């Protein structure tokens, strides 16, 4: 792996770990910046196709959605349909007639770029504890897993599964990959995808054992399977958008990696899967 790519990845991992541990408004505001930059790249991709979405208003509504996801998740659920309605209303009264593509791209930006990622905020807020200003948290020493918030441990485990899947797929795909996975992303191979899935499952199993989840390691392996599949789907979805727009990377913000979207695409579809696994399935298994 090139040095620049490695350094960028390490910095991103350390930053992600720090904001996840801190939680509260630290996580919400930092995540809001990431979502803002990612959405801008989404709109740049669709604008490259001659589509004119309601970018500014969608970016604003998405930030409101993220704030409400932290303050009151039910209100965040309300922002999605209300925000979508307002965006369509806004497009109706533009000097130039909006097209179906303009409306669809705007709603895509809101749903894919704002609503789905908001589940990371909801997940991190589960059973949250506050030991710092701005609802922040920092664990006391000696560290005891049982005293950590559920949202913190679940988010870290999910991130570890995604990172493990990315690393496993990259290394094995580069060394042994021969069978193309999809024409959407020619460099991806079946060998790499399967390896990434296996690593995600193993990380999930190990993490569930460490956290004492019910029916571990089966429950952790199941979560790892879901994460491995959805992270790959997120990667392929972003590759589809880039291929359609005729660009190699979504941006150039991160040295050696491209844009924000190139690094966070695996996290988009994964967020609600992990949230509902932890809030709905795990409690059932514990009964």
Buried (B, 14 or more C-beta within 10 A) or exposed (E): EEEEBEEBBEEBEEEBEEBBBBBBBBBBBBBBEBBBBBBBBBBBBBBBEEBBBBBEBBBBBBBBBBBBBBEEBEBBBEBBEBBBEBBBEBBEEEEEEBEEBBBEBBBBBBBBBBBBBBBBBBBBBBEBBEEBEEBBBEBEEEEEEEEBBBBBBBBBBBBBBBBBBBBBBBBBBEEEBEEEBBEBBEEBBBBBBBBBBBBBBBBBBBBBEEBEBBEBBBBBBBBBBBBBBBBBBBBBBBBEBBBEBEBEBBBEBBEEBBBBBBBBBBBBBBBBBBBBBBBEBBEEEEE
